[in-house]
Amino acid sequence: MDRIVLAYAGGLDASIAIPWLADTFKAEVVTVTLDFGAGSELVEIRQRALALGAARSHVIDVREEFIRDYAMPALQAGAMHADRAPMATALTRPLIARKLVDVARMENATAVAHGCGAASDDGLRFDALVAGLSPATRVIAPTRMWDMTRDEALTFARERGVPVPASFDGPYKSFANVWGRSTLCSPAQDPWVEPSEEIFELTRASRDCPAQPAYVEIEFEGGRPIRVNSIEMSPLEMIESLETIAGLHGVGRIDLMTTRLAGGQSREIFEAPAAVVLHTAHRELEQLVVASDLEQVSHALGRTYADLISTGQWFSPTRSAIDAFVAAVQPRVTGAIRLKLFKGDCRVAGRRSPFGNGETAESSHADAAADRTSASGAVPTHS
């Protein structure tokens, strides 16, 4: 019997896909659910997958791997959607694709599958990502294949015991992980209308924020944040701590009109308190310590990096080349930035770096070369 590995987060389409794939392809369905910060929901999701007929259900905690191998490189590269929003949702897709391919190999599966909509950006991303990782792996997208109207799909779901949320077709769809949260608004939602407060979970409205500002000092070493207010933390601990304090002060809300890969525009609301704080601090420190012409190149490549994430090109040679450029620049991005958080505003209040007191990149490299020459036993000469 064939075996298909399905990316499964508990949604309606992916839930329908479990029995549909089993029936259509006469195959075992193995689900893969990744923990990006959902916590206790994962137990329920795993039980649901098994109840719907999955042969096995893999649940994998990827929080630290996601932050280390995806969020931190994106931070160092300055990858921000439209120069404003951290890549909170699209950035998870390369890791999901990698785990799908890894589990498919482990399970000797003939294909991988996802429950993304027929005209969704995520569906296009997964196709590109899996092709970049494993060109021989077949990708099945049930929503593009089944010949069912929405009402017929709902009937199919009810007949197979698939739970149908009362508001599954509501005006908002939200996705959350440790790096942030994004809410996609229905195309019917008027972009002139202010987003309702009910869609925000990580940040307070400015009217409810404390009357006094908070100051946070973030220390970087080689472009990676290592301490907050002189306390050394792991990246995951730092993000959780910054999310709490920045969210309390209303920092991290972004409202954007985005151009979809599948065509058209949609409104997307982002909440990323920790990511916004870290990107702000990293950008300010980089501007302090990197020569202006080099910083302009870095900023332009950051936009390209964000585009690669958005279009599913994480596993491309272009991203690898940009990573090499970033790795050459980041050693100088060492120092501290003090930020003031107040009623939704995040602005720099202080900067310091061993490379930021008028020293140029050229003089730093010259000093480093002299040090290496001295260490080799030679006596440096001066003109």
C-alpha positions in Angstrom: 0.0 0.0 0.0 1.2 3.5 -0.9 1.9 6.0 1.9 1.3 9.7 1.9 2.6 12.2 4.4 0.2 15.1 5.1 1.0 18.4 6.7 -1.7 18.7 9.3 -2.5 21.6 11.6 -6.1 20.6 12.4 -7.9 22.8 9.9 -11.0 21.8 8.0 -9.5 21.2 4.6 -6.6 19.1 5.9 -9.0 17.2 8.1 -11.1 16.3 5.1 -8.0 15.4 3.2 -7.2 12.5 5.6 -10.1 10.3 4.6 -10.2 11.7 1.0 -6.5 10.7 0.4 -7.0 7.3 1.9 -10.0 6.6 -0.3 -8.7 8.2 -3.5 -5.2 6.8 -3.5 -5.9 3.6 -1.5 -3.0 4.8 0.7 -2.0 5.0 4.3 -2.0 8.6 5.5 0.6 9.7 8.0 0.2 13.2 9.4 3.0 15.7 10.5 2.1 18.4 13.0 4.8 20.9 14.0 4.8 22.8 17.3 5.7 26.4 16.6 4.2 27.4 19.9 0.7 26.1 20.0 1.3 24.0 23.1 -1.6 22.0 24.5 -3.7 22.2 21.2 -1.3 19.7 19.7 -2.7 16.8 21.8 -6.1 17.5 20.5 -4.9 17.8 16.9 -3.0 14.5 17.1 -6.1 12.7 18.5 -8.2 14.2 15.7 -5.9 13.0 13.0 -5.9 9.5 14.3 -9.7 9.5 14.8 -10.1 10.6 11.1 -8.1 7.6 9.9 -4.4 8.6 10.0 -2.2 5.5 10.3 0.3 7.5 12.4 0.6 11.1 13.6 4.0 12.7 14.1 4.0 15.8 16.4 7.4 17.5 16.5 8.5 20.4 18.7 10.4 22.7 16.3 10.4 26.0 18.3 14.1 26.2 19.0 15.0 24.9 15.5 12.7 27.5 13.9 14.2 30.4 15.9 17.8 29.2 15.4 17.8 28.2 11.7 15.1 30.4 10.2 14.1 33.5 12.4 17.7 34.4 13.4 19.1 34.3 9.8 16.1 36.3 8.6 16.8 38.8 11.4 20.4 39.1 10.5 19.5 39.6 6.8 17.0 42.3 7.7 14.1 40.4 6.0 11.0 42.4 6.5 7.8 42.3 4.3 7.4 45.7 2.8 10.2 46.9 5.1 7.7 46.8 8.0 6.5 43.3 8.9 8.6 40.4 10.2 8.1 37.2 8.1 6.1 35.5 10.9 4.0 33.1 8.9 5.8 32.6 5.6 9.0 31.9 7.5 7.6 28.7 9.0 6.9 27.2 5.6 10.5 26.1 4.7 10.7 24.2 8.0 7.3 22.5 7.4 8.5 21.5 3.9 11.7 20.1 5.3 10.0 18.0 8.0 7.5 16.7 5.4 10.3 15.5 3.2 12.3 14.1 6.2 9.3 12.1 7.5 8.4 11.0 4.0 11.8 9.5 3.6 11.6 7.9 7.1 8.2 6.4 6.3 9.1 5.3 2.8 6.2 7.4 1.5 5.5 8.0 -2.2 4.2 11.6 -1.8 3.6 14.5 0.5 0.4 16.5 0.7 -1.0 19.7 2.2 -4.4 21.1 2.8 -3.8 24.6 1.4 -6.5 26.2 -0.7 -6.5 25.9 -4.5 -5.6 29.6 -4.9 -3.6 30.1 -1.7 -0.1 31.5 -1.5 0.9 28.7 0.9 0.0 26.1 -1.7 2.4 27.7 -4.2 5.1 28.1 -1.6 4.9 24.4 -0.6 5.2 23.3 -4.2 8.3 25.4 -4.7 9.8 24.5 -1.3 9.4 20.7 -1.8 10.8 21.0 -5.3 13.8 22.9 -4.0 14.5 20.2 -1.4 13.5 17.0 -3.2 12.6 17.4 -6.9 11.6 13.7 -7.2 9.0 14.0 -4.4 5.4 14.2 -5.5 3.3 16.9 -4.0 -0.5 16.3 -3.7 -2.8 19.2 -3.1 -6.3 17.7 -2.5 -8.2 21.0 -2.6 -7.0 21.4 -6.3 -8.0 17.9 -7.1 -11.3 17.0 -5.5 -14.4 17.9 -7.5 -16.5 19.2 -4.7 -18.2 22.5 -4.1 -17.8 24.1 -0.7 -21.2 22.7 0.4 -20.3 19.3 -0.9 -17.0 19.4 1.0 -19.0 20.2 4.2 -21.3 17.4 3.6 -18.3 15.1 3.1 -16.8 16.3 6.3 -20.0 15.7 8.3 -20.4 12.2 6.9 -16.9 11.4 7.9 -17.1 12.9 11.3 -14.8 15.8 10.6 -15.5 18.6 13.1 -16.8 21.7 11.3 -16.2 25.0 13.2 -19.3 27.2 13.4 -17.3 30.1 12.1 -14.9 28.4 9.7 -15.8 30.9 6.9 -15.5 34.0 9.1 -13.9 37.3 8.1 -10.5 36.5 9.6 -8.0 33.6 9.5 -5.2 33.7 12.0 -1.8 31.9 12.2 0.5 32.1 15.2 3.9 31.0 16.2 6.7 32.1 18.5 7.9 34.7 16.1 4.5 36.4 15.7 0.9 36.2 14.6 -0.7 37.1 11.3 -4.4 37.6 10.6 -5.6 37.4 7.0 -8.8 39.4 6.4 -11.5 38.3 4.1 -11.5 39.9 0.6 -14.9 41.2 1.5 -13.5 43.2 4.4 -13.3 46.9 3.6 -9.7 48.1 3.9 -11.0 51.5 4.9 -12.5 50.1 8.1 -10.2 50.0 11.2 -9.4 46.4 12.3 -11.5 45.3 15.3 -9.7 45.0 18.6 -11.0 41.5 19.0 -8.5 40.1 16.5 -5.5 41.2 18.6 -4.1 38.8 21.1 -0.5 39.7 21.7 -0.7 43.5 22.0 -2.7 46.0 23.9 -4.5 48.9 22.4 -2.6 52.2 23.0 -5.3 53.5 25.3 -4.8 50.4 27.6 -1.0 50.6 27.7 0.9 51.8 30.8 1.2 55.5 31.3 5.0 55.2 31.7 7.4 53.9 29.0 9.6 50.8 29.3 13.2 50.7 28.3 14.9 47.6 27.0 18.6 47.2 26.3 19.4 44.5 23.7 23.0 43.3 23.3 24.2 41.7 20.1 27.2 39.6 19.3 27.9 39.0 15.7 24.4 40.1 14.7 22.7 37.7 17.1 20.9 39.0 20.2 22.3 37.5 23.4 21.2 39.6 26.3 18.2 41.7 27.4 18.8 44.3 30.2 22.1 42.5 30.9 20.5 39.1 31.4 21.8 36.4 29.1 19.0 34.4 27.5 18.4 31.7 24.9 16.8 33.0 21.7 13.5 31.4 22.7 13.5 32.8 26.2 14.4 36.2 24.8 11.5 36.2 22.4 9.0 35.1 25.1 10.3 37.8 27.4 10.2 40.6 24.8 6.8 39.5 23.6 5.4 40.0 27.1 6.9 43.5 27.7 6.5 44.8 24.2 3.0 43.5 23.9 2.1 45.1 27.2 3.1 48.5 25.7 1.3 47.9 22.4 4.4 47.4 20.2 4.2 45.2 17.2 1.0 45.9 15.3 1.3 46.2 11.6 -1.5 46.7 9.1 -0.6 46.0 5.5 -2.1 45.5 2.0 -0.2 42.6 0.5 0.0 41.4 -3.1 -0.8 37.7 -3.2 1.3 35.2 -5.2 -1.9 33.8 -6.6 -3.0 37.3 -7.7 -4.9 40.2 -6.2 -4.4 42.0 -2.9 -5.4 41.2 0.6 -5.2 43.0 4.0 -3.1 41.3 6.6 -2.7 42.3 10.2 0.5 41.3 12.0 1.3 41.1 15.7 5.0 40.5 16.3 6.1 42.3 19.5 9.4 40.5 20.0 10.3 40.4 16.3 9.6 44.1 15.8 11.8 45.0 18.8 14.6 42.8 17.7 14.5 43.9 14.0 14.4 47.6 15.2 17.4 47.0 17.4 19.4 45.0 14.8 18.7 47.6 12.1 19.8 50.5 14.4 23.0 48.7 15.4 23.9 47.8 11.8 23.5 51.4 10.7 25.8 52.4 13.5 28.7 50.0 12.7 28.5 49.3 9.0 29.8 51.7 6.3 26.9 53.5 4.7 27.4 52.1 1.2 27.7 48.5 2.5 24.6 49.1 4.7 22.6 50.2 1.6 23.6 46.9 -0.2 22.6 45.0 3.0 19.3 46.7 3.1 18.5 45.9 -0.6 19.5 42.3 -0.1 17.2 42.2 3.0 14.3 43.0 0.7 15.4 40.3 -1.7 15.6 37.8 1.2 12.1 38.7 2.2 10.9 38.1 -1.4 12.6 34.7 -1.4 10.8 33.7 1.8 7.4 35.0 0.4 7.8 33.1 -2.9 9.0 29.8 -1.4 12.6 30.1 -2.5 14.3 29.5 0.8 16.3 26.5 -0.5 17.6 28.4 -3.5 21.2 29.3 -4.4 20.3 33.0 -4.2 19.4 32.7 -0.5 22.6 30.8 0.2 24.6 33.5 -1.5 22.9 36.2 0.5 23.6 34.2 3.7 27.3 34.3 2.7 27.2 38.1 2.3 25.4 38.5 5.6 28.0 36.3 7.4 30.7 38.6 6.2 29.0 41.7 7.5 27.6 40.5 10.9 30.8 40.2 13.0 30.8 44.0 13.2 27.1 44.0 14.4 28.2 43.8 18.0 27.1 46.1 20.7 23.9 47.3 22.4 20.8 49.2 21.5 18.5 50.8 24.1 14.8 51.1 23.0 11.9 53.1 24.4 8.6 51.3 24.3 5.5 53.6 24.8 1.9 53.2 23.7 2.6 51.3 20.5 5.8 53.2 19.7 9.3 51.6 19.6 12.2 53.9 19.1 15.9 54.0 19.7 17.0 55.7 22.9 20.7 54.8 22.9 23.5 53.0 21.0 26.9 51.7 21.8 29.4 49.4 20.1 33.2 48.8 20.0 32.9 49.6 16.3 30.6 52.5 16.5 32.7 55.5 17.7 33.7 56.8 14.4 35.8 53.8 13.5 35.4 52.8 9.8 35.3 49.3 8.5 38.6 49.9 6.7 40.4 50.8 9.8 39.0 47.9 11.7 40.1 45.5 8.9 43.5 47.1 8.9 43.9 46.7 12.7 42.8 43.1 12.4 45.4 42.5 9.7 48.1 44.1 11.8 47.2 41.9 14.8 47.4 38.8 12.6 50.8 39.9 11.3 52.1 40.6 14.8 50.8 37.2 16.0 52.8 35.5 13.2 56.1 37.0 14.6 56.6 39.7 11.9 57.0 43.4 12.7 54.4 45.6 11.1 55.7 48.6 9.2 54.1 52.0 8.9 54.4 54.4 6.0 
